[in-house]
């Protein structure tokens, strides 16, 4: 399954791991696990991120993470992304490497941007595929690598409650416990460590929620002014979509977040049966059936009307 990628890794001496912009826990954890593994193999390796890193993942950051390329790599290794648009300003550096590879679990786009890639949309997290990659490579894990993978899988399955959680998820995680991972500390760091400003933004999103189709669908928004009011950075808006998804009767939701004037980020989520990916795809985005996203270049008011229209098309 991973033969070609393993061959390229074995040949490389300098490896840069590329997560997508605005990392989530799966992307961050998978990237860190790869970096630690490559270092364990005696290779020079870093996780090359964009300059904005989500604050809620700060417990993960260490000397693996850089926001400028420290060298021109032999191998560029993308993880948890299926197209180079999600690299943004780092894309030129990605292509400078002699070889490029990708491990991902999103539905693949039409453009094949890496020389070798393994993509499995049925995997509940990119971390699952990275673990299988390590197994096939014969790598012996350690506690740090296992905890990075646990963070990846934990977050992309929503504490194992999302519909993407399956037998393979639990079997993989059960193997990570053999490395004495501190799962309580990780769960607390991710889910029980919110700044007051983040909770206030969640409350605001719930307070202004708009219910559609008899409450089956819901949407809300957070503006630049809202963040300024609570002195909150943009990354603190990320959990608001989970807050409105918890509303009783809401089967699918959309959270609209004004990042900058004219730049709108939209997160779509489904509790189980509604496929939200078409809504994101129609707006130039993508993702999974139950979790998708897009970026809109328009005003906040226009975005609200546009997203409402897409939600109403869902069944």
Secondary structure, 3 states (H helix, E strand, C coil): CCHHHHHHHHHCCEEEEECCCCCCHHHHHHHHHHHHHHHHCCCEEEEECCCCCCHHHHHHCCCCEECCCCCCCCEEEEECCCCHHHCHHHHHHHCCCCEEEEEECCCCCCCCCCCEEEECCCCCCHHHHHHHHHHHHCCCCCHHHHHHHHHHHHHHCCCCCCCCCCHHHHHHHHHHHHHCCCHHHHHHHHHCCCCHHHHHHHHHHHHCCEEEHHHCEEEEEECHHHHHHCCCCHHHHCCHHHHHHCCCCCCEEEEEEEEECCEEEEEEEECCCCCCHHHHHHCCCEECCCEEEEEECCCHHHHHHHHHHHHHHCC
